[in-house]
Amino acid sequence: MELGALRGEDITLPAGRVITADEGDGGARPLWLSDGPAPFALWGRLRAAHPRTGLWPLLLEPLDGDEGFRPWGSGELYPEDMSRPADHDPGAVLARWWEKSVSVDEGDPLSPAERLAVTAPYGAEWPGTAPGREPAEDPDRLAAEHAEVLLSFGGEVRLGLVEAASGAAALAAAGWSGPLNHEDDTARIATVVADWERRFGARVFAVGFATLRLSVAAPPATLEEALPVAAEHFALCPDNVWQGTAPQTLVAYAERLVGADLWTFWWD
């Protein structure tokens, strides 16, 4: 992890340190982390400089109630355990996750009919990936606006920098394992998010212990458009529906996606 690429950018970073990954044979140092709260307006400036520096900025949030700023400050990062996002097909990855999430296991509290009703109108059938849309506004400007809104809420949010080609790639490059209970190779998460960057103008701007925040410049405009997008969200993060706002159905979740320029994910 080198910060020399920032020379000549007229950007002053707050005090911080390079984090060494907790495990692995190479002593990987995948992340720079600020010592204190992320300054206002700096995320957008760093994002604008990314094409020249190769450093993707992230607003980093810790595990609730934890004093060690896990996983970032504690180095619970595993880049050497991740494959490459380019090695995976996003449609195939989503289809596999979907099949796993709609299956009925022994001891399931829901009956097969109740389980399939959650994902109506598709039931057990994977609908395929949704068509993309043209962004209604500049994706990078929107991401910077969302970053400022998150910082305005207060709380302990620090600045991170990762050498990566995009926000999606930064998830795997940093060795983030937040979705571990759903997927143990973050590169598969990253390949889906990278596809959303292309299809919906999504940008990764904030990551927590097991949370992910994306700005979205081309969200679905109608319920018809939102339903297959909701299916993709369910495949990636079924907890968004299973443990989300009632009623916990794909249709209800899709209704909340219409026009939503912020997508958030949380893995239990």
Residue pairs with C-beta under 8 A, 6 or more apart in sequence:
1 18
1 29
1 30
1 31
1 32
1 161
1 162
1 163
2 163
3 13
3 32
3 55
3 161
5 52
5 53
5 54
5 55
6 13
6 49
6 53
6 55
9 49
9 52
9 53
11 42
11 45
11 46
11 49
13 32
13 34
13 42
13 159
13 161
14 34
14 35
14 36
14 38
14 39
14 42
14 159
15 34
15 35
15 36
16 32
16 33
16 34
16 35
16 159
17 32
17 33
17 35
18 29
18 31
18 32
18 33
19 29
19 30
19 31
19 32
19 33
19 72
19 73
19 75
19 77
20 27
20 28
20 29
20 75
21 27
21 28
21 29
21 30
21 75
21 77
21 78
21 79
21 80
21 175
22 74
22 75
22 76
22 77
22 78
23 78
23 80
23 81
24 78
24 79
24 80
24 81
25 80
26 80
28 77
28 79
28 80
28 175
30 77
30 79
30 162
30 163
30 173
30 174
30 175
31 72
31 77
31 160
31 161
31 162
31 174
32 55
32 160
32 161
32 162
33 60
33 69
33 72
33 73
33 158
33 159
33 160
34 158
34 159
34 160
35 158
36 158
37 151
37 156
37 157
37 158
38 59
38 60
38 151
38 157
38 158
38 159
39 159
40 148
40 151
41 148
42 57
42 159
43 57
43 59
43 144
43 147
43 148
43 151
43 159
43 205
44 140
44 141
44 143
44 144
44 147
44 148
46 53
46 55
46 57
46 159
46 161
47 56
47 57
47 140
47 143
47 144
47 203
48 140
49 55
50 56
50 57
54 163
54 164
54 165
55 161
55 162
55 163
56 161
56 162
56 163
56 164
56 165
56 166
56 167
56 169
56 170
56 204
57 159
57 160
57 161
57 205
58 159
58 160
58 161
58 162
58 167
58 170
58 174
58 204
58 205
58 206
58 207
59 147
59 150
59 151
59 157
59 158
59 159
59 160
59 205
59 206
59 207
59 213
60 69
60 72
60 157
60 158
60 159
60 160
60 206
60 207
60 208
61 155
61 156
61 157
61 206
61 207
61 208
61 209
61 211
62 68
62 69
62 70
62 72
62 73
62 156
62 208
62 209
63 70
63 71
63 208
63 209
63 210
64 209
66 209
68 74
69 156
69 158
70 76
70 209
71 77
71 176
71 177
71 178
71 209
72 158
72 160
76 177
77 174
77 175
77 176
77 177
78 175
78 177
79 172
79 173
79 174
79 175
80 175
81 175
81 177
81 184
81 185
82 172
82 175
82 185
82 186
82 187
83 172
83 185
83 187
83 188
84 172
84 187
85 168
85 169
85 172
85 187
85 188
85 190
85 191
85 194
86 191
87 187
88 187
88 188
88 191
89 191
90 129
90 191
90 192
90 194
90 195
91 128
91 129
91 195
93 188
93 191
93 192
94 126
94 129
94 192
94 232
94 235
94 236
95 126
95 128
95 235
97 182
97 183
97 235
97 236
98 126
98 231
98 234
98 235
99 124
99 126
101 234
101 235
101 238
102 115
102 116
102 119
102 123
102 124
103 124
104 110
104 111
104 112
104 115
108 115
110 118
116 123
116 124
117 249
118 241
118 242
118 248
118 249
118 250
119 231
119 234
119 249
119 250
120 249
120 250
120 251
121 227
121 251
122 227
122 231
122 250
126 231
126 235
127 227
127 228
127 231
128 228
129 195
129 199
129 228
129 232
130 199
130 220
130 225
130 228
130 229
130 231
130 232
131 199
131 225
132 198
132 199
132 200
132 218
133 199
133 200
133 218
133 219
133 220
133 221
133 225
134 218
135 200
135 201
135 217
135 218
136 217
136 218
137 217
138 217
139 197
139 201
139 202
139 203
139 215
139 217
140 203
142 201
142 203
142 215
142 216
142 217
142 261
143 203
143 205
143 215
144 205
145 215
146 205
146 206
146 213
146 215
146 261
146 262
147 205
147 206
150 157
150 205
150 206
150 213
151 157
157 206
160 174
160 207
162 170
162 173
162 174
163 173
164 170
164 173
164 174
166 194
166 197
166 204
167 193
167 197
167 203
167 204
167 205
167 214
168 190
168 191
168 193
168 194
168 196
168 197
168 204
169 190
169 194
170 204
171 186
171 189
171 190
171 193
171 204
171 207
171 212
172 186
172 187
172 189
172 190
174 207
175 186
176 186
176 207
177 184
177 186
178 186
178 207
178 208
178 209
178 210
178 211
178 212
178 267
179 186
179 189
179 210
179 237
179 267
180 210
180 267
181 267
181 268
182 237
182 238
182 239
182 267
183 189
189 236
192 232
192 236
193 202
193 204
193 212
193 214
196 202
196 214
196 216
197 203
199 218
200 216
200 217
200 218
200 219
200 229
201 216
201 217
201 218
202 214
202 215
202 216
202 217
202 263
203 214
203 215
203 217
204 212
204 213
204 214
205 213
205 214
205 215
206 212
206 213
207 213
210 266
210 267
210 268
211 264
211 265
211 266
211 267
212 264
212 265
213 262
213 263
213 264
213 265
214 262
214 263
214 264
214 265
215 261
215 262
216 260
216 261
216 262
216 263
217 261
219 257
219 258
219 259
219 260
219 261
220 226
220 229
220 254
220 257
220 258
220 259
221 258
221 259
222 258
223 251
223 254
223 255
223 258
225 258
226 254
226 255
226 257
226 258
227 250
227 251
227 254
229 254
229 257
230 241
230 250
230 251
230 253
230 254
230 257
231 250
233 240
233 241
233 253
233 257
233 263
233 265
234 240
234 241
234 250
234 253
236 265
237 265
237 266
237 267
239 266
239 267
239 268
240 253
240 264
240 265
240 266
241 248
241 249
241 250
241 253
242 248
243 266
243 268
244 253
245 252
245 256
246 252
257 263
